[in-house]
Every structure is written in C-alpha cells, then in structure tokens.
C-alpha cells in the first residue's frame, strides 16, 4: 500500500517535492512504544514491514486490539 502511495506521489511532479518534505522514513526497533497512554500523536505511521500491536491498560491488564 505504501509503495502505491509513493508511486502516485512521484507521478504528480508539481507536488512531489512538497510530499517528500512531509514524509520521513524511519526504521523502528522491535518493541518500541510509539505512543504512551494519554499522549496525542502528531504523526501518521505507515508500516512498510513488520507489524504493529495496539493495546491499552485496563485495571492493570493489557487489552490487545485485534
């Protein structure tokens, strides 16, 4: 999916540089917490490889969102 998005952006020569400045590719180590409880994200994440686990803590128990 992300590869298709990148291909579409590259086709739009007029706005390509604007989009390139808006995105940053990062490699994140396994088990990295992207957002802690109570925080509001200022970013959008696209997962190119690997997986993401969503969870929250309810009364001391991790609840995993599938």
N, C-alpha and C positions, 0 to 999 in steps of 0.2 A: 504494500500500500504506500509506504513512504517513498519507494522508488518511483512509483507512478506520479506522486505529487511532485517530486523533484523534476521528473521529465516534463511535466506540464509547465512548471515554473520556467524551465530553460527554454521552452518554446515561446514564451512571452518576453521577447527581447527588450521591450520597453520597460518592463518592471522587474527584470531578472536581478539587477543589482540591488534593488530595494529589498527583495525577498532574501537574497544572500546575506544581507546585513542583519536581517531579522532572525535568522536561524543559526544555531551553533550546535555542532555535533560533539557529543561528549561520550566517553566510554566510562561507565559507572561500574565499580566493583560489585560483585555479588553481595547481597545482604545490606546494601546501602539504603538507609531510610531517606526518601526524597522529601517527605513532608511529615512533620511531627504533629501529634494531637494538638488541636487548637490553632494551628497555623493555616493561613490562607495562601495558596500558591499564586505566584505572579508569572508562572510559566506553563507552557503546554508541553507535554512529553510524548514523543513518538518512540515506540520500542521497535528498533530495527532487528535486533537479535536477542533472544533470551525471553524472559517472562517477567511479569510484574505481579506481586501479591498485594492485594488490598485487604486491610484488616483494621479493626478498631478494638479498643479495650472496653469491655462491659463488666463492671464489678470484679476486676482482676482477671477476667478470662478473655483471651484473644478470640475474636469473632472474625472468621475469614469470609470475605465476599467473593463468591464464585461467579 
